[in-house]
Amino acid sequence: MELPRQPRLPVLLLLCTICCFSCSSHDEVSSREAELSGSGGFVPLFDGKTLKGWSVVPAETAADWSTRQGTIVGVGSADRLSYLVWQDDKLTDFELILRYRLLTNGNSGVEIRAQPDTSGKRPFKGYHADFGHIGIGPNILGAWDFHFARRKEHPCLRGTRLVIDGNETPHHSKIEEALTAADVHPRDWNDVRIIAQGNRFQFFINGKLSSEFTDNAEQGQLNYGAIALQLHDKGMHVEFEDLLLKHIPAEAP
């Protein structure tokens, strides 16, 4: 009887290499998750496999959102707003970190303090941290966009610090050493950090402050709401991973 042939040495080496790489990659991912979620009070918003805890608004756009290989995937099926909304709709002060990559041209972002827009203008009113493809412009990539039902929506472009005073008058100034388009990784992963504390809001990409604003308006401030990931354009493809949230205690009056 002929005995089974033993694998050749190169094959054995290849198998060992693959095994070691797989173990190493898994260890790196596990270490990263442990580092992110185990320090500073951050808790994960995504289990890496399902959309548990999330819902889609409008409901008819649910097919635009899925998960794959540890990421949340959004692919626009039409030119319309679609949001993937985290279940806590009473969030106040928090720090949110995540990674995104935009694999096509398009317009995406993160809505915060999102509340249903009863005027019918949009699905939500809220403060919106915007990002899109390289070249889309400073009014979107790295900017704050305001989704209000009745208030004036002042520009807060990339590189801008905005203060809205009590009577809705805007005051703009330049942020020194702010994020530039060259700091954003096209078609690759980018790190986002959003801080909402009281009426002050900051938006960082890849460790650089991109834009910030303070809302002192006497009427119409949004003091709580949900977090929502956005799809905007038909054919666009955006992915999210490592979504973690930390609640910030309210500042003493």
N, C-alpha and C positions, 0 to 999 in steps of 0.2 A: 504494500500500500504506500502511495506517495504521501509524504508528510506535507502539511501546509507550509508554504514558503514564508520565511521570516521577512518582515519589512526591511527594505534596504536602509542603510544608515541615513541618507539624506531625508528619507520619509520620516524616520524617527526624529531627526532633528527638527523637521518642519512641524511635526505634531507637538513636540515639546515647546517650540517657540510660540505656536498658536495658543497652547494651554497657558503658558506663562503670560502672554500678552493679555489673554482674556481675564486671568486672575488679577493682573496688574490694573487693567482698565476698571474692573469691578471694584477693586480696592480704592482706586482714585475717586470713582464716583461716590462710593460709600463714605470715604473720608470727607469729600466736599460736602455731601449732604449733612454729615454729622457736624462738620464745622459750622455750616450755616444755621442749621436748626438747633444746635446745642449751645449756642452762645448768644447772650444778649436778649433772651426771651423771644426769639423768632419761632414761629410755628409755620409748618408747611400748609399751603393752600391747595396743593396738587399731589395726589398719591403716586403719580408717575404712570398710572394705568387707566384710570377712569375719570369721568367728569363729576364724580360724587361731590356734592356741595355746590355745584354750579348749575345755572339754568340759562337758557337762551331766550333773548328778547330781540325781535318778535319771535314767537314760537315757530312760525313757518320757515325760519332760517336755520332751524336746528341742524339740518344736514350739512351746513357750512362748517361745523365744528366737530373735531374728532381728536383722538389721541393716537400717537404712534411713537414707539421706541423712546418712551420717557418724556415726550413733549406734547403740548397742546398745539393742535394744528388748526388754523383757520384759512379757508379757501373761499373767496367771494364768488357766489354764483350769480350775482346781479349787482348793479350799481344801486346799493341801498345800505343803510346802516344796520348792522347786526352786532349784538353785544352778548358776550359770555359773562354772566353776572354771578359774583360770589354771594353766598346765601345770607351773610350778615348785612342787612340794609340799614343798620343803625350805627355804623362805624363813625367815630369822631376823630380823635387824634391817633395817628399811627405812622409807622415807617414801613414802606413796602419795598422789597427788593425782588428783582426778577431778571431773567435774560430773555432777549428776543433776537430773532433774525428774520429779515424780510428778504425772501428769495426771489421776489419780483418787484417791479415798480408798484407803488401803491401808497395808501394812507392808512395808518393804524394808530393805536395809542391806548391809553388807560384813562378811563373816566373815573373820577373819585368824587365822593360825596354825592353820588348819583341818586336822583329822586325821579319818580315818574313825572313826565311833563304833561300835565293835564290840558295844556293849550293845543296839543297836537302838532306842535312844531317839530319835535323829535321824540324818540322813545323816552329820552331822559333829559333832564336839566342837570348840569354838573360842571365841575372843573375838569378840564381834559388835558392830560400830558400827551402831546402829539409826537409821533415819529413817522417817517416815511423814507422813501428811497433817496440816495444821494442825488442832489440836484433838484429836489422838489421845492427847496426854498426855506429860508429861516422863519417864515410864517407857519411852517408845519414841523419840520425836523428840529426837535429840541425846544419847541415853543409850548406855551400854555395857550389853550383855546378855551373860550368861555361859551358854554351851551346854556344860555338863559332863555326863559320864556318871555320875559318882558323887560329885563334890564338891558342896558347898553353893553355890548360885547367888545370891550377894549382890546387892542392887540397887545400881546406880550411875546415878542419875537425871541428867537434864540439869541442869547447874549444880552438880554434885557432884564432889568429889575423894575417892577411896576408896583406903585402904591396907589390904590384907589381910595380917595378920601371919603368923608362922610356923605358929601353931596354928589358922589359919583364922578368927581373930577379925577382924571388919571395923571400920574406923575411918573415919567420914565427916566431911567438912568442906565448907564452902561455897566455891565459886569466885567471887571478886569480879569483877564486870563480865562474867559468863559470857553465853553465847548465850541469847537468849529466843526465844519463838515469833514475836515481831514481827520478828526478824532473818531469818526464813526466808521465801523467796519462794514463795507458793502457786502451784502449776501452772506454775512457771517454773524456770529453771536456778539451781542452788545449787552453790557450790564447797565441796568436801570435802577435808580434809587429815588423814591418819592417820599417826601416828608410832609405831612399835614399836621400842623400843630396850631390850635386856635384858628386865627384868621391869616396865618402865614404858611406859604406853600413853596417848596423847593423841588426842583427836578434836575437830577444828575444823570449823565450818560458816561459810561466808562470812566468814572471817578471825577469828572469835571462838572461843575455847576453849569447848567445850560440856561435856565431861566428861573425866575422866582417872582412871587407877587404877594402883596398883603392886601386883603380885602377889608377896608374899614367902612364900607357902605352901611348907612343907617338902616336900609331896608334891602331885603333880598339875599343877605348872606346865607350860604349853605353850611350849616353847622354839623350835619351828619348825613350819612347816605351810604350807598354801596360802592364796591369796586367793580368795574366792568371793563373787560378787554374788548377792543373794537375791530370790526371789519368794515371797510368803507367802499371798496371798488370791486367790480367784476373782474375775475381772473387773478386777483392778488393772492399771494400765499405768504402767510406770516406764521411763525412758530414761537412758542413761549416755553420756558422751563425754569426750574429753581425758583418758584414763586413762594416767598416767605413774608410773613406779616408779624410786626411787633406793635402791640398797643402802647401808646405813650400816655402816662398819667396826665390828666388835665392840669394846666398851670394854675397855681393859687391866684385868686383875684387880687 
